[in-house]
Amino acid sequence: RASPPTSASRWRNRRPPRPPPRTPGVPPQPVTLPPAMQPQVTPPAPAAPPAPPAAAPAPGTGKVNLDKGRVSLQKNQTVSLVKGGRPLLSQVKMGLGWEPAFRGADIDLDASVIAYGPQRNHVDSCYFGKLAILNGAVKHSGDNLTGEGAGDDEVIVVDLGRIPQEVTGLVFTVNSFSGQKFTDVAKAYCRLLDAATDEELVRFDLTSAEPQTGVLMAKLIRQYSGEWEMTAMGDFLKARTVRNMVKPAAQAL
């Protein structure tokens, strides 16, 4: 008969308790900091847009000089009356010409020049009814009644060296007293010549026409340096006399 197990043998024979069953692993949850403790992240600055390409100059604008000889201007283009860094001879001629658009028709246009002061104030006008102004510094050749024949129809001589200091702008105009429209005119132009040699320096041809009775052809502007610049205009307007052109010509200076 076996003896009863002692307490020591009972301890040796007792199996250790089974560990609790393992649960599937759960990934640790990220720790979310309160807003006050979150690090400040500065978003990257947006890339600057590419610079637009430089705008091309408008046709016919800008300034040229006489260093390469005779200049043919486009509308709104300016030429400095300086060559090789020296002003031209002070006396110049502005020749204006035109032809009838229809054979056999007569075109009676009148060329004029209007003088202005520094505030665009009207000083005087030289036209077929007043052939000399500014103490003879500006002279008109007289009226051409038909527009026919070769060469300039009317010529205005300007002695720039004798122009009074209170005159800073001269606007050359052509108008039709009889009311003929410029759509009836062909090959209208103005050209600046050296009065001493009759050499053509600058030319501007009207390449378009409008059914108007007047046109601002060109302007001479005295610069602060004392030099003069010529700008082609070609602006048509409703005006049959030089008096009607004084105000719009002043606004165009």
C-alpha positions as CSV (number, residue, x, y, z in Angstrom):
1,R,0.0,0.0,0.0
2,A,1.5,3.2,-1.1
3,S,2.0,5.9,1.4
4,P,0.2,9.1,0.9
5,P,2.1,11.8,-1.0
6,T,3.9,14.3,1.1
7,S,3.4,18.0,0.6
8,A,6.8,18.2,-1.2
9,S,5.9,15.6,-3.7
10,R,2.6,17.3,-4.3
11,W,4.5,20.5,-5.1
12,R,6.8,18.7,-7.5
13,N,4.0,17.0,-9.4
14,R,1.9,20.2,-9.7
15,R,2.1,21.6,-13.3
16,P,2.7,25.3,-13.6
17,P,-0.3,27.3,-14.6
18,R,-0.8,27.9,-18.3
19,P,-0.2,31.4,-19.5
20,P,-3.2,33.2,-20.7
21,P,-3.9,32.9,-24.4
22,R,-2.2,35.5,-26.5
23,T,-4.3,38.0,-28.3
24,P,-3.4,39.1,-31.8
25,G,-1.0,42.0,-31.8
26,V,-2.5,45.4,-32.2
27,P,-0.2,48.1,-33.6
28,P,0.4,51.0,-31.2
29,Q,-1.8,54.0,-31.8
30,P,0.1,57.2,-32.7
31,V,0.1,59.8,-30.0
32,T,-1.7,62.9,-31.1
33,L,-0.4,66.0,-29.5
34,P,-2.8,68.8,-28.6
35,P,-2.7,71.7,-31.1
36,A,-0.7,73.9,-28.8
37,M,2.1,71.3,-28.7
38,Q,2.2,70.4,-32.4
39,P,5.3,71.7,-34.3
40,Q,4.7,74.5,-36.7
41,V,5.3,73.5,-40.2
42,T,5.7,76.4,-42.7
43,P,4.4,75.4,-46.1
44,P,6.8,76.1,-49.0
45,A,6.3,79.4,-50.8
46,P,4.6,79.0,-54.1
47,A,6.9,79.4,-57.1
48,A,6.8,82.8,-58.7
49,P,5.1,82.9,-62.1
50,P,7.4,83.3,-65.0
51,A,7.9,86.9,-66.1
52,P,5.8,87.8,-69.2
53,P,7.8,88.4,-72.4
54,A,8.6,92.1,-73.1
55,A,6.0,93.7,-75.3
56,A,7.1,94.4,-78.8
57,P,7.1,98.1,-79.6
58,A,4.1,99.3,-81.5
59,P,4.6,99.7,-85.2
60,G,5.6,103.1,-86.2
61,T,6.5,104.3,-82.7
62,G,9.9,105.2,-81.3
63,K,12.6,107.7,-82.2
64,V,15.2,107.6,-85.0
65,N,18.0,110.0,-86.0
66,L,19.5,111.2,-89.2
67,D,22.9,109.6,-88.8
68,K,22.2,107.2,-91.7
69,G,20.8,109.8,-94.0
70,R,17.3,110.3,-95.3
71,V,14.5,109.0,-93.0
72,S,11.1,107.8,-94.0
73,L,8.7,108.1,-91.1
74,Q,5.7,106.0,-90.2
75,K,2.7,107.4,-88.3
76,N,3.6,108.5,-84.7
77,Q,7.4,108.0,-85.3
78,T,9.8,110.7,-84.3
79,V,13.1,111.8,-85.7
80,S,15.6,114.0,-83.9
81,L,16.9,116.7,-86.2
82,V,20.5,116.0,-85.1
83,K,23.1,114.3,-87.2
84,G,26.4,113.1,-85.8
85,G,25.6,114.7,-82.5
86,R,25.3,118.2,-84.1
87,P,22.1,120.1,-84.9
88,L,21.2,120.5,-88.5
89,L,21.3,123.9,-90.2
90,S,18.7,126.0,-88.6
91,Q,16.7,126.7,-91.8
92,V,14.5,124.0,-93.1
93,K,11.6,123.6,-95.5
94,M,8.4,121.7,-95.0
95,G,7.1,120.6,-98.4
96,L,3.5,119.3,-98.7
97,G,2.1,117.6,-101.7
98,W,-0.9,115.7,-103.0
99,E,-2.5,114.5,-106.2
100,P,-6.2,114.1,-107.2
101,A,-7.4,110.5,-106.7
102,F,-9.4,110.8,-110.0
103,R,-7.9,112.0,-113.2
104,G,-9.2,115.3,-114.4
105,A,-10.3,116.5,-110.9
106,D,-8.9,119.5,-109.2
107,I,-8.0,119.3,-105.5
108,D,-7.7,122.6,-103.7
109,L,-6.0,122.0,-100.4
110,D,-4.4,124.5,-98.1
111,A,-1.2,123.8,-96.1
112,S,-0.6,125.7,-92.9
113,V,1.5,125.7,-89.8
114,I,0.3,126.6,-86.3
115,A,2.7,127.9,-83.6
116,Y,2.2,127.1,-79.9
117,G,3.7,128.1,-76.6
118,P,4.8,125.8,-73.8
119,Q,1.3,125.6,-72.3
120,R,-0.1,124.6,-75.7
121,N,-1.3,128.2,-76.1
122,H,-1.9,129.4,-79.7
123,V,0.7,131.9,-80.7
124,D,0.0,132.4,-84.5
125,S,-0.9,130.6,-87.7
126,C,0.8,130.8,-91.1
127,Y,-1.4,130.0,-94.1
128,F,-2.4,131.4,-97.6
129,G,-4.0,134.4,-95.9
130,K,-1.0,135.2,-93.7
131,L,2.2,134.2,-95.5
132,A,4.7,135.2,-92.8
133,I,4.6,135.0,-89.0
134,L,7.0,135.3,-86.0
135,N,8.9,138.2,-87.6
136,G,9.6,136.3,-90.8
137,A,10.9,133.1,-89.1
138,V,8.1,131.2,-90.8
139,K,7.1,131.9,-94.4
140,H,4.5,130.3,-96.7
141,S,5.0,129.9,-100.4
142,G,1.3,130.6,-101.3
143,D,-1.7,128.7,-102.3
144,N,-1.8,125.9,-105.0
145,L,-5.4,125.8,-106.3
146,T,-5.3,122.5,-108.3
147,G,-2.8,120.1,-106.7
148,E,-1.5,119.2,-110.1
149,G,2.1,119.2,-111.2
150,A,5.3,117.5,-110.0
151,G,7.0,118.4,-106.8
152,D,5.6,120.0,-103.6
153,D,2.3,121.8,-103.9
154,E,3.0,124.2,-101.1
155,V,6.2,124.9,-99.1
156,I,6.6,126.5,-95.7
157,V,10.1,127.7,-94.8
158,V,11.1,127.7,-91.1
159,D,14.2,129.3,-89.7
160,L,14.5,127.4,-86.5
161,G,17.3,129.6,-85.3
162,R,15.0,132.6,-85.3
163,I,11.9,131.0,-83.7
164,P,11.2,133.0,-80.5
165,Q,11.8,131.2,-77.2
166,E,8.1,131.4,-76.4
167,V,7.3,129.1,-79.3
168,T,7.9,125.5,-78.5
169,G,5.8,123.6,-81.0
170,L,4.8,123.9,-84.7
171,V,2.0,121.8,-86.2
172,F,1.8,121.4,-90.0
173,T,-1.7,120.8,-91.3
174,V,-3.6,120.4,-94.6
175,N,-7.3,121.2,-95.0
176,S,-9.9,121.6,-97.7
177,F,-11.7,124.9,-97.6
178,S,-14.0,123.7,-100.4
179,G,-15.0,120.6,-98.4
180,Q,-13.3,117.9,-100.5
181,K,-12.6,114.8,-98.6
182,F,-9.2,113.1,-98.3
183,T,-10.7,110.0,-99.9
184,D,-10.5,112.2,-103.1
185,V,-6.8,112.7,-102.5
186,A,-4.0,110.5,-103.5
187,K,-0.3,110.4,-102.6
188,A,-0.5,113.1,-99.9
189,Y,2.8,113.6,-98.1
190,C,5.0,116.0,-96.3
191,R,8.8,116.1,-96.3
192,L,11.5,118.1,-94.5
193,L,14.3,119.6,-96.5
194,D,17.6,121.4,-95.8
195,A,16.7,124.9,-97.0
196,A,20.3,125.5,-98.0
197,T,20.7,122.5,-100.3
198,D,17.1,121.3,-100.9
199,E,18.3,117.9,-99.7
200,E,15.4,115.8,-98.4
201,L,15.9,114.8,-94.8
202,V,12.6,113.3,-93.6
203,R,9.5,112.1,-95.5
204,F,6.1,111.0,-94.3
205,D,3.6,109.5,-96.8
206,L,-0.1,109.2,-95.9
207,T,-0.9,105.5,-96.4
208,S,-4.6,105.8,-95.6
209,A,-7.4,108.2,-96.1
210,E,-10.6,109.1,-94.2
211,P,-13.7,111.0,-95.5
212,Q,-12.6,114.1,-93.5
213,T,-11.6,117.6,-94.6
214,G,-8.5,118.1,-92.5
215,V,-5.4,116.3,-91.4
216,L,-2.6,117.0,-88.9
217,M,0.5,116.0,-90.9
218,A,3.5,116.5,-88.6
219,K,4.8,118.5,-85.7
220,L,8.2,120.0,-84.8
221,I,8.8,120.2,-81.0
222,R,11.6,122.1,-79.3
223,Q,13.4,120.1,-76.7
224,Y,14.8,121.4,-73.4
225,S,18.2,121.0,-75.0
226,G,17.2,123.4,-77.7
227,E,17.2,120.7,-80.4
228,W,14.1,120.1,-82.5
229,E,12.3,116.8,-83.2
230,M,9.8,116.0,-85.9
231,T,6.9,113.5,-85.4
232,A,4.7,112.1,-88.1
233,M,1.0,112.5,-87.2
234,G,-1.5,111.6,-90.0
235,D,-4.5,112.4,-87.8
236,F,-7.7,113.2,-89.8
237,L,-10.4,115.5,-88.5
238,K,-13.3,117.6,-89.5
239,A,-11.9,121.0,-90.2
240,R,-12.1,123.2,-93.4
241,T,-10.0,126.1,-92.1
242,V,-6.8,126.5,-90.1
243,R,-8.9,128.2,-87.4
244,N,-10.8,125.0,-87.0
245,M,-7.6,123.1,-86.5
246,V,-6.1,125.2,-83.8
247,K,-7.7,123.4,-80.9
248,P,-7.3,119.8,-82.1
249,A,-3.7,120.5,-83.1
250,A,-3.0,121.8,-79.6
251,Q,-4.5,118.7,-78.0
252,A,-2.2,116.6,-80.2
253,L,1.0,118.3,-79.0
